[in-house]
Amino acid sequence: MNTAATVALQAPAGFGSRLRPRRAQLGVVWTAAALLAAEALWLAPRYGFRHAALFLVGVGCGLVLYHAAFGFTAAFRAFVTTGDGRGLRAQMLMLAVATVLFAPLLSAGEVLGTSVGGAVAPAGVSVLIGAFIFAIGMQVGGGCGSGTLFHLGSGATPMALTLAGFIAGATIATFHMTFWSAAPSLGEVSLAETLGWPAAVAVQLAALALIAATTWVIERRLHRGRQVPPPPTRGWSRLLHGPWPLAAGAVALAALNALTLVVAGHPWAITWAFALWGAKVLRLADYDLSAVPFWSGDFQQAALAAPVLSDVTSVMDLGIVLGACLAAGLAGRFRPTRRLRLRIVSAALTGGLLLGYGSRIAFGCNIGAYFSGIASTSLHGWFWGAAALLGTPVGVFLRRLFGVGEDRTTRGTEEQS
């Protein structure tokens, strides 16, 4: 086993090594808690209990993502560079639990009086190309859809630039959706509709188990069975301050996605909000979007006319940021960067543009397409995961050209991403 691989397996970035807690930063904790309480209380009377509840679900997602260091970017990178499959196996666990939780809800079609529907989108060329581009962007920009938000909330300053690029890229892609919609596609393929729910769940669980087993075999061959000692257990203190085991994060995220499905009527999504924010900026600049087909639909027109906080995805995204801020304060790890080098700025903006464009033409990011899509038994979610894995080596190569991860001012971000 080579030295680099040994080091990666002993202390992989993003898998708990960076989360040994310090003394809680009470100023950060109380500020984040006050903001999230105020937001929930403000939303409830204006948009209803469900809206406020979804904001709090977003807060929970941000807290779990941070405390479990659940980074999709780092998991893909670790596997393709060193054969470390722990992150991918955690994702398979998350997808398996979500599949089991989603099945009875989606098969019923209605829960507590609310109609529910899965994240099913066309499985075609646009998804493959979009996910491939997205994978490159998440390595260069330092985060995925969820990662960009929870890193930003935890004080990783470069993520503000990645988010700006993300918004710009998603908005630009809306101008090209007519082209991508006409690309070759199998159409919307739901395994549940094709095979029936019991068979679809069985097929997915078998596929996820096979992928997990494959990563384990590859890891053992590359690392000769070397095991990583688990972090020390600290009881309730660990629950509050972190770090959490990856498996705990996987199960918690699956449960939160299922809760989103129950409350919102659809699974967790992230990047629709970024396109909406960009479009609203264009409208503020008096740009006429009426000639853009993507924005001519009734849903899009209503979203453009309504306040930003009336949008469920936007509210949940804000919750992720505040939840991660709260978690980082509890762990004593909230540490904004005061100085950024030009190469970091360039990488963040470039990566963000690729993330935004790729997610829009792929009908979602690692959350909306990959996580929620597979949990809904949509074939496009499986397309997304395969294409993203193939795009990761390209992203890692470009990441090195930009020099990302080599500068001490970004080390906090890189440890999580």
C-alpha positions as CSV (number, residue, x, y, z in Angstrom):
1,M,0.0,0.0,0.0
2,N,1.5,3.4,-1.0
3,T,2.0,6.1,1.6
4,A,-0.6,8.5,0.3
5,A,-3.2,5.8,0.4
6,T,-2.2,4.9,4.0
7,V,-2.6,8.5,5.1
8,A,-5.9,8.9,3.3
9,L,-7.3,5.8,5.0
10,Q,-6.1,6.8,8.4
11,A,-7.4,10.4,8.4
12,P,-9.6,11.0,5.4
13,A,-10.9,14.6,4.8
14,G,-14.6,14.9,5.5
15,F,-15.1,11.7,7.5
16,G,-15.0,12.9,11.1
17,S,-11.3,13.5,11.5
18,R,-11.8,17.3,11.6
19,L,-14.7,17.4,13.9
20,R,-13.2,16.8,17.4
21,P,-15.0,19.5,19.3
22,R,-13.5,22.5,21.0
23,R,-15.3,24.6,23.6
24,A,-18.7,25.7,22.2
25,Q,-18.7,29.2,20.8
26,L,-21.7,30.5,22.7
27,G,-22.0,33.8,20.8
28,V,-22.4,31.8,17.6
29,V,-24.7,29.3,19.1
30,W,-27.1,31.9,20.6
31,T,-27.0,34.1,17.5
32,A,-27.9,31.1,15.2
33,A,-30.6,29.9,17.7
34,A,-32.1,33.4,17.9
35,L,-32.2,33.7,14.1
36,L,-33.7,30.3,13.5
37,A,-36.4,30.9,16.2
38,A,-37.2,34.3,14.8
39,E,-37.5,33.0,11.2
40,A,-39.7,30.1,12.3
41,L,-42.0,32.4,14.2
42,W,-42.1,34.9,11.3
43,L,-42.9,32.2,8.7
44,A,-45.7,30.5,10.6
45,P,-48.4,33.2,10.6
46,R,-47.6,34.3,7.1
47,Y,-47.2,31.1,5.2
48,G,-48.6,28.5,7.6
49,F,-47.3,25.8,9.9
50,R,-46.0,23.6,7.1
51,H,-43.8,26.3,5.8
52,A,-42.3,26.9,9.3
53,A,-41.9,23.2,9.9
54,L,-40.0,22.8,6.6
55,F,-37.7,25.6,7.6
56,L,-36.9,23.6,10.8
57,V,-36.4,20.4,8.8
58,G,-33.8,22.4,6.8
59,V,-32.2,23.4,10.1
60,G,-32.1,19.7,11.1
61,C,-30.5,18.8,7.7
62,G,-27.8,21.5,8.2
63,L,-27.0,20.3,11.7
64,V,-26.8,16.6,10.6
65,L,-24.7,17.4,7.5
66,Y,-22.1,19.3,9.7
67,H,-22.0,17.0,12.7
68,A,-21.7,13.9,10.6
69,A,-19.3,15.6,8.1
70,F,-21.6,14.1,5.4
71,G,-19.8,15.4,2.3
72,F,-20.8,14.0,-1.1
73,T,-17.8,15.7,-2.7
74,A,-15.2,14.2,-0.3
75,A,-16.8,10.8,-0.6
76,F,-16.6,10.7,-4.4
77,R,-13.0,12.1,-4.3
78,A,-11.8,9.7,-1.7
79,F,-13.0,6.7,-3.6
80,V,-11.6,7.6,-7.0
81,T,-8.2,8.8,-5.6
82,T,-7.4,6.3,-2.8
83,G,-10.1,3.7,-3.0
84,D,-11.6,4.8,0.4
85,G,-15.2,3.7,0.1
86,R,-16.5,4.6,3.5
87,G,-18.3,7.8,2.3
88,L,-19.9,5.9,-0.6
89,R,-21.1,3.1,1.7
90,A,-22.7,5.7,3.9
91,Q,-24.5,7.1,0.9
92,M,-25.7,3.6,0.0
93,L,-27.0,3.2,3.6
94,M,-28.8,6.6,3.3
95,L,-30.4,5.6,0.0
96,A,-31.5,2.2,1.3
97,V,-33.1,3.7,4.4
98,A,-34.8,6.4,2.3
99,T,-36.1,3.9,-0.2
100,V,-37.7,1.9,2.5
101,L,-39.2,5.0,4.1
102,F,-40.4,6.5,0.8
103,A,-42.1,3.3,-0.5
104,P,-45.2,3.2,1.8
105,L,-45.6,7.0,1.5
106,L,-45.4,7.2,-2.3
107,S,-47.4,4.0,-2.8
108,A,-50.3,5.5,-0.7
109,G,-50.1,8.7,-2.7
110,E,-51.4,10.7,0.2
111,V,-50.3,11.2,3.8
112,L,-52.2,13.1,6.5
113,G,-54.4,14.7,3.8
114,T,-51.4,15.8,1.7
115,S,-50.8,14.4,-1.8
116,V,-47.2,13.2,-2.1
117,G,-45.2,12.5,-5.2
118,G,-41.6,11.4,-5.8
119,A,-38.7,13.1,-7.6
120,V,-39.1,11.5,-11.0
121,A,-37.5,13.2,-14.0
122,P,-36.5,12.1,-17.6
123,A,-33.6,9.8,-17.7
124,G,-31.5,10.9,-20.7
125,V,-28.5,12.7,-22.1
126,S,-29.1,15.9,-20.2
127,V,-28.9,14.1,-16.9
128,L,-25.7,12.3,-17.8
129,I,-24.0,15.4,-19.1
130,G,-25.4,17.6,-16.3
131,A,-24.2,15.2,-13.5
132,F,-20.8,14.9,-15.2
133,I,-20.4,18.7,-15.2
134,F,-21.7,18.9,-11.7
135,A,-19.1,16.4,-10.5
136,I,-16.4,18.5,-12.0
137,G,-17.8,21.6,-10.4
138,M,-18.1,20.1,-6.9
139,Q,-14.4,19.1,-6.8
140,V,-13.3,22.5,-8.2
141,G,-15.7,24.6,-6.1
142,G,-15.3,22.5,-2.9
143,G,-18.8,21.4,-2.3
144,C,-22.0,20.0,-3.8
145,G,-25.5,21.3,-3.5
146,S,-25.9,20.5,0.2
147,G,-22.2,21.0,0.9
148,T,-22.1,24.5,-0.4
149,L,-24.8,25.5,2.0
150,F,-23.6,23.8,5.1
151,H,-20.0,24.8,4.5
152,L,-21.2,28.4,4.1
153,G,-23.2,28.2,7.4
154,S,-20.1,26.8,9.2
155,G,-18.1,29.9,8.2
156,A,-16.2,28.6,5.1
157,T,-15.9,32.0,3.3
158,P,-15.0,30.6,-0.1
159,M,-18.4,28.9,-0.2
160,A,-20.1,32.4,-0.6
161,L,-18.3,32.7,-3.9
162,T,-19.2,29.1,-4.9
163,L,-22.8,29.9,-4.1
164,A,-22.6,33.1,-6.3
165,G,-21.3,31.0,-9.2
166,F,-23.9,28.3,-8.4
167,I,-26.7,30.9,-8.7
168,A,-25.3,32.3,-11.9
169,G,-24.8,28.9,-13.5
170,A,-28.3,27.7,-12.6
171,T,-29.8,30.9,-14.1
172,I,-27.8,30.7,-17.3
173,A,-29.0,27.0,-17.8
174,T,-32.6,28.1,-17.7
175,F,-32.0,29.9,-21.0
176,H,-30.9,26.7,-22.6
177,M,-33.5,24.3,-21.2
178,T,-35.4,24.0,-24.5
179,F,-32.2,22.6,-26.1
180,W,-31.6,20.1,-23.3
181,S,-35.2,19.1,-23.1
182,A,-35.0,18.0,-26.7
183,A,-31.9,15.8,-26.1
184,P,-32.4,12.0,-26.4
185,S,-34.1,10.5,-23.3
186,L,-35.9,7.4,-22.1
187,G,-38.5,9.7,-20.5
188,E,-39.6,9.5,-16.9
189,V,-38.9,6.0,-15.7
190,S,-40.1,4.9,-12.3
191,L,-39.0,1.5,-11.2
192,A,-42.0,1.4,-8.9
193,E,-44.4,2.0,-11.7
194,T,-42.6,-0.5,-14.0
195,L,-42.0,-3.3,-11.5
196,G,-44.4,-2.6,-8.6
197,W,-43.3,-1.2,-5.3
198,P,-42.2,-4.5,-3.6
199,A,-40.1,-5.5,-6.6
200,A,-38.7,-2.0,-7.1
201,V,-37.6,-1.8,-3.4
202,A,-36.0,-5.2,-3.6
203,V,-34.1,-4.4,-6.8
204,Q,-32.9,-1.1,-5.4
205,L,-31.8,-2.6,-2.0
206,A,-29.9,-5.4,-3.9
207,A,-28.2,-2.8,-6.1
208,L,-27.2,-0.6,-3.2
209,A,-25.9,-3.6,-1.3
210,L,-23.9,-4.7,-4.3
211,I,-22.3,-1.2,-4.7
212,A,-21.5,-1.1,-1.0
213,A,-19.9,-4.5,-1.2
214,T,-17.9,-3.6,-4.3
215,T,-16.4,-0.5,-2.6
216,W,-15.5,-2.6,0.4
217,V,-13.7,-5.2,-1.7
218,I,-11.8,-2.5,-3.6
219,E,-10.9,-0.8,-0.4
220,R,-9.6,-4.0,1.2
221,R,-7.5,-4.8,-1.8
222,L,-5.9,-1.4,-2.0
223,H,-5.4,-1.0,1.7
224,R,-4.9,-4.7,2.7
225,G,-7.6,-4.8,5.2
226,R,-6.3,-1.9,7.3
227,Q,-9.1,-0.6,9.5
228,V,-9.7,2.9,10.9
229,P,-10.2,3.1,14.7
230,P,-13.6,4.6,15.5
231,P,-13.6,8.1,17.2
232,P,-13.9,8.0,21.0
233,T,-17.4,7.8,22.4
234,R,-18.5,10.8,24.5
235,G,-22.1,9.9,25.2
236,W,-24.5,12.9,25.2
237,S,-21.7,15.3,24.7
238,R,-20.9,13.7,21.3
239,L,-24.6,14.0,20.3
240,L,-24.6,17.7,21.0
241,H,-21.1,18.7,19.9
242,G,-20.2,16.0,17.3
243,P,-18.7,14.2,15.6
244,W,-21.4,11.8,14.6
245,P,-20.7,8.5,12.9
246,L,-21.3,8.5,9.2
247,A,-24.0,5.8,9.6
248,A,-25.9,7.9,12.0
249,G,-25.8,10.8,9.6
250,A,-27.0,8.6,6.8
251,V,-30.0,7.4,8.7
252,A,-30.8,10.9,10.0
253,L,-30.7,12.4,6.5
254,A,-32.9,9.6,5.1
255,A,-35.5,10.3,7.9
256,L,-35.4,14.1,7.3
257,N,-35.9,13.5,3.6
258,A,-38.9,11.3,4.4
259,L,-40.2,14.0,6.7
260,T,-39.9,16.6,3.9
261,L,-41.9,14.3,1.7
262,V,-44.7,14.1,4.3
263,V,-44.8,17.9,5.1
264,A,-44.1,19.3,1.6
265,G,-45.6,16.6,-0.5
266,H,-42.4,16.2,-2.4
267,P,-38.8,15.1,-1.5
268,W,-35.9,17.3,-0.5
269,A,-34.5,19.6,-3.2
270,I,-32.0,22.4,-3.1
271,T,-31.0,23.9,-6.5
272,W,-34.4,25.1,-7.8
273,A,-34.0,27.9,-5.4
274,F,-30.7,29.0,-6.9
275,A,-32.2,29.4,-10.4
276,L,-35.2,31.3,-8.8
277,W,-32.9,33.7,-6.9
278,G,-30.9,34.4,-10.1
279,A,-34.1,35.1,-12.1
280,K,-35.3,37.5,-9.4
281,V,-32.0,39.4,-9.6
282,L,-32.5,39.7,-13.4
283,R,-36.0,41.0,-12.9
284,L,-34.7,43.5,-10.4
285,A,-32.4,44.7,-13.1
286,D,-35.4,45.0,-15.4
287,Y,-34.5,42.0,-17.6
288,D,-37.5,40.6,-19.4
289,L,-37.8,36.9,-18.8
290,S,-41.0,36.5,-20.8
291,A,-39.1,35.3,-23.9
292,V,-37.4,32.5,-21.9
293,P,-39.6,29.3,-22.2
294,F,-38.4,27.9,-18.9
295,W,-39.9,30.9,-17.0
296,S,-43.2,30.9,-18.9
297,G,-44.8,28.1,-17.0
298,D,-47.5,28.8,-14.4
299,F,-45.4,27.4,-11.5
300,Q,-42.4,29.5,-12.5
301,Q,-44.4,32.6,-13.1
302,A,-46.0,32.3,-9.7
303,A,-42.7,31.7,-8.0
304,L,-41.2,34.8,-9.7
305,A,-44.1,37.0,-8.6
306,A,-44.1,35.8,-5.0
307,P,-41.7,36.7,-2.2
308,V,-38.5,34.6,-2.0
309,L,-39.5,33.2,1.5
310,S,-42.8,31.9,0.1
311,D,-40.7,29.3,-1.8
312,V,-40.3,26.1,0.2
313,T,-36.9,25.2,-1.3
314,S,-35.5,28.6,-0.5
315,V,-36.8,28.4,3.1
316,M,-35.2,25.0,3.5
317,D,-31.9,26.2,2.0
318,L,-31.8,29.0,4.5
319,G,-32.5,26.5,7.3
320,I,-29.5,24.4,6.2
321,V,-27.2,27.4,6.5
322,L,-28.5,28.3,10.0
323,G,-28.5,24.7,11.1
324,A,-24.8,24.3,10.1
325,C,-24.0,27.6,11.8
326,L,-25.5,26.3,15.0
327,A,-23.7,23.0,14.7
328,A,-20.4,24.7,14.0
329,G,-20.8,26.9,17.0
330,L,-21.7,23.9,19.2
331,A,-18.5,22.1,18.0
332,G,-16.4,25.3,18.5
333,R,-15.5,25.3,14.8
334,F,-17.1,28.4,13.3
335,R,-14.1,30.1,11.7
336,P,-14.6,32.5,8.8
337,T,-11.6,33.0,6.5
338,R,-10.4,36.6,6.3
339,R,-8.0,36.3,3.4
340,L,-8.6,34.5,0.1
341,R,-6.0,33.9,-2.6
342,L,-6.8,34.6,-6.3
343,R,-6.7,30.9,-7.2
344,I,-9.2,30.1,-4.5
345,V,-11.6,32.8,-5.7
346,S,-11.2,31.5,-9.3
347,A,-11.8,27.9,-8.3
348,A,-14.9,28.8,-6.2
349,L,-16.5,30.9,-9.0
350,T,-15.6,28.4,-11.7
351,G,-16.8,25.4,-9.7
352,G,-20.0,27.2,-8.8
353,L,-20.8,28.0,-12.4
354,L,-20.4,24.3,-13.3
355,L,-22.4,23.2,-10.3
356,G,-25.3,25.5,-11.2
357,Y,-25.4,24.7,-14.9
358,G,-25.0,21.0,-14.4
359,S,-27.6,20.7,-11.7
360,R,-30.3,22.5,-13.7
361,I,-29.9,20.4,-16.9
362,A,-29.7,17.2,-14.8
363,F,-33.0,18.0,-13.0
364,G,-31.3,18.4,-9.7
365,C,-28.1,18.0,-7.7
366,N,-26.8,15.4,-5.3
367,I,-29.9,15.9,-3.2
368,G,-32.8,16.6,-5.6
369,A,-31.7,14.2,-8.4
370,Y,-29.4,11.6,-6.8
371,F,-30.7,11.2,-3.2
372,S,-34.4,12.1,-3.7
373,G,-34.5,10.6,-7.2
374,I,-33.1,7.2,-6.2
375,A,-35.3,7.1,-3.1
376,S,-38.3,7.7,-5.4
377,T,-37.1,4.8,-7.6
378,S,-36.5,7.1,-10.5
379,L,-34.0,5.9,-13.1
380,H,-32.7,9.4,-13.6
381,G,-31.3,9.3,-10.1
382,W,-29.2,6.2,-11.0
383,F,-28.0,7.9,-14.2
384,W,-27.0,10.9,-12.0
385,G,-24.9,8.8,-9.6
386,A,-23.1,6.9,-12.4
387,A,-22.3,10.1,-14.4
388,A,-21.1,12.0,-11.3
389,L,-18.7,9.2,-10.4
390,L,-17.3,9.3,-13.9
391,G,-16.9,13.1,-13.8
392,T,-15.1,13.1,-10.4
393,P,-11.6,12.2,-11.8
394,V,-11.8,15.1,-14.2
395,G,-12.8,17.4,-11.3
396,V,-10.0,16.1,-9.2
397,F,-7.5,16.8,-12.0
398,L,-8.8,20.4,-12.5
399,R,-8.9,20.9,-8.7
400,R,-5.1,20.3,-8.6
401,L,-4.6,22.7,-11.5
402,F,-6.3,25.4,-9.4
403,G,-4.3,24.5,-6.4
404,V,-7.4,23.9,-4.2
405,G,-6.6,22.4,-0.8
406,E,-3.0,23.6,-0.8
407,D,-3.7,26.9,0.9
408,R,-4.0,27.3,4.6
409,T,-6.8,29.9,4.2
410,T,-9.1,27.2,2.8
411,R,-8.1,24.3,4.9
412,G,-11.3,24.4,7.0
413,T,-13.4,24.1,3.8
414,E,-11.2,21.3,2.4
415,E,-11.4,19.2,5.5
416,Q,-15.2,19.0,5.1
417,S,-15.8,19.2,1.4
